[in-house]
Amino acid sequence: MKIQQKISSLWIVVMFNIAFADIVSFIMPGALAALAALAAGAPGTPTITQPMLLGFALLLEVPIAMIFLSRWLSP
């Protein structure tokens, strides 16, 4: 197996771990209620801003981009 395939496979594992961690975190008791309070802007909770959402989206795009780059770029 080429090094590009190995690196790509590792990034796939990272991507799935991020996705599953997000999904499993909703199973914790009170997690959805806390998320709803956060979205509603309840007192004492931080405010979610557009730049924060953009930052989180970019962080989630890193593994996807790295899969593509590790397969298409030369070593």
GROMACS elastic network, one bead per residue, 0.5 to 0.9 nm:
[ bonds ]
;  ai    aj funct       b0    kb
    1     4     6  0.82474   500
    1     5     6  0.64293   500
    1     6     6  0.69498   500
    2     5     6  0.53057   500
    2     6     6  0.64887   500
    2     7     6  0.88390   500
    3     6     6  0.50152   500
    3     7     6  0.61650   500
    3     8     6  0.84551   500
    3    70     6  0.88585   500
    3    75     6  0.81764   500
    4     7     6  0.52524   500
    4     8     6  0.60317   500
    4     9     6  0.85135   500
    4    70     6  0.54262   500
    4    71     6  0.56062   500
    4    72     6  0.84275   500
    4    73     6  0.84887   500
    4    74     6  0.83700   500
    4    75     6  0.73157   500
    5     9     6  0.60098   500
    5    10     6  0.85846   500
    5    70     6  0.74741   500
    5    71     6  0.65963   500
    6     9     6  0.50922   500
    6    10     6  0.62709   500
    6    11     6  0.87710   500
    6    70     6  0.89715   500
    7    10     6  0.50811   500
    7    11     6  0.63420   500
    7    12     6  0.86993   500
    7    66     6  0.86824   500
    7    67     6  0.77550   500
    7    70     6  0.64567   500
    7    71     6  0.83820   500
    8    11     6  0.51534   500
    8    12     6  0.62863   500
    8    13     6  0.87885   500
    8    66     6  0.71814   500
    8    68     6  0.76348   500
    8    69     6  0.83304   500
    8    70     6  0.55852   500
    8    71     6  0.64203   500
    9    12     6  0.50001   500
    9    13     6  0.63740   500
    9    14     6  0.87612   500
    9    67     6  0.76089   500
   10    13     6  0.50852   500
   10    14     6  0.63565   500
   10    15     6  0.87348   500
   10    67     6  0.85430   500
   11    15     6  0.61298   500
   11    16     6  0.86449   500
   11    63     6  0.55611   500
   11    64     6  0.75880   500
   11    66     6  0.66157   500
   11    67     6  0.58075   500
   11    70     6  0.88731   500
   12    15     6  0.50682   500
   12    16     6  0.62557   500
   12    17     6  0.85667   500
   12    63     6  0.70696   500
   12    64     6  0.77058   500
   12    66     6  0.89311   500
   12    67     6  0.67206   500
   13    16     6  0.52469   500
   13    17     6  0.61071   500
   13    18     6  0.86770   500
   14    17     6  0.50985   500
   14    18     6  0.62695   500
   14    19     6  0.87261   500
   14    63     6  0.67546   500
   15    18     6  0.52599   500
   15    19     6  0.63437   500
   15    20     6  0.87078   500
   15    60     6  0.78764   500
   15    61     6  0.89567   500
   15    62     6  0.87068   500
   15    63     6  0.55364   500
   15    64     6  0.70545   500
   16    19     6  0.50207   500
   16    20     6  0.59946   500
   16    21     6  0.83682   500
   17    20     6  0.51775   500
   17    21     6  0.59238   500
   17    22     6  0.85378   500
   18    21     6  0.51968   500
   18    22     6  0.63202   500
   18    23     6  0.87766   500
   18    60     6  0.79839   500
   19    22     6  0.52778   500
   19    23     6  0.63506   500
   19    24     6  0.87068   500
   19    60     6  0.89455   500
   20    24     6  0.59326   500
   20    25     6  0.83507   500
   21    24     6  0.51779   500
   21    25     6  0.59888   500
   21    26     6  0.88977   500
   22    25     6  0.52498   500
   22    26     6  0.69293   500
   23    26     6  0.56383   500
   23    27     6  0.74065   500
   24    27     6  0.53595   500
   24    28     6  0.73735   500
   25    28     6  0.56302   500
   25    31     6  0.70068   500
   25    32     6  0.89625   500
   26    29     6  0.78619   500
   26    30     6  0.83788   500
   26    31     6  0.55379   500
   26    32     6  0.60415   500
   27    30     6  0.84851   500
   27    31     6  0.71363   500
   27    32     6  0.81826   500
   28    31     6  0.55600   500
   28    32     6  0.81868   500
   29    32     6  0.77525   500
   29    33     6  0.85298   500
   30    33     6  0.51452   500
   30    34     6  0.60705   500
   30    35     6  0.85551   500
   31    34     6  0.51659   500
   31    35     6  0.61756   500
   31    36     6  0.86462   500
   32    36     6  0.60918   500
   32    37     6  0.85722   500
   33    36     6  0.50502   500
   33    37     6  0.61846   500
   33    38     6  0.85426   500
   34    37     6  0.50635   500
   34    38     6  0.60941   500
   34    39     6  0.86094   500
   35    39     6  0.61646   500
   35    40     6  0.85588   500
   36    39     6  0.50846   500
   36    40     6  0.60887   500
   36    41     6  0.86499   500
   36    42     6  0.88641   500
   37    40     6  0.50408   500
   37    41     6  0.62218   500
   37    42     6  0.53239   500
   37    43     6  0.86550   500
   37    45     6  0.75493   500
   38    41     6  0.52809   500
   38    42     6  0.61439   500
   38    43     6  0.89001   500
   38    45     6  0.58143   500
   38    46     6  0.69059   500
   38    47     6  0.71213   500
   38    48     6  0.76200   500
   39    42     6  0.78080   500
   39    47     6  0.79296   500
   39    48     6  0.72935   500
   41    44     6  0.84249   500
   41    45     6  0.65872   500
   41    46     6  0.75012   500
   41    47     6  0.62643   500
   41    48     6  0.82326   500
   42    45     6  0.58271   500
   42    46     6  0.84852   500
   42    47     6  0.88282   500
   43    46     6  0.83628   500
   48    51     6  0.84877   500
   48    52     6  0.64413   500
   48    53     6  0.72557   500
   49    52     6  0.52463   500
   49    53     6  0.64544   500
   49    54     6  0.87619   500
   50    53     6  0.51067   500
   50    54     6  0.61777   500
   50    55     6  0.86149   500
   51    55     6  0.61089   500
   51    56     6  0.86545   500
   52    55     6  0.50321   500
   52    56     6  0.62330   500
   52    57     6  0.85737   500
   53    56     6  0.51305   500
   53    57     6  0.60972   500
   53    58     6  0.85813   500
   54    57     6  0.50577   500
   54    58     6  0.61579   500
   54    59     6  0.86462   500
   55    58     6  0.51264   500
   55    59     6  0.62470   500
   55    60     6  0.87435   500
   56    59     6  0.50713   500
   56    60     6  0.63356   500
   56    61     6  0.87158   500
   57    60     6  0.51635   500
   57    61     6  0.62843   500
   57    62     6  0.89959   500
   58    62     6  0.65071   500
   59    62     6  0.54867   500
   59    63     6  0.80746   500
   60    63     6  0.66551   500
   60    64     6  0.76058   500
   61    64     6  0.52661   500
   61    65     6  0.60980   500
   61    66     6  0.85448   500
   62    65     6  0.51764   500
   62    66     6  0.60282   500
   62    67     6  0.86559   500
   63    66     6  0.50056   500
   63    67     6  0.62054   500
   63    68     6  0.87714   500
   64    67     6  0.52809   500
   64    68     6  0.65967   500
   64    69     6  0.87785   500
   65    68     6  0.52064   500
   65    69     6  0.60778   500
   65    70     6  0.85027   500
   66    70     6  0.57783   500
   66    71     6  0.83848   500
   67    70     6  0.53743   500
   67    71     6  0.63823   500
   67    72     6  0.87576   500
   68    71     6  0.53984   500
   68    72     6  0.61882   500
   68    73     6  0.84033   500
   69    72     6  0.52044   500
   69    73     6  0.55622   500
   69    74     6  0.89956   500
   70    73     6  0.58665   500
   70    74     6  0.80503   500
   70    75     6  0.82602   500
   71    74     6  0.81096   500
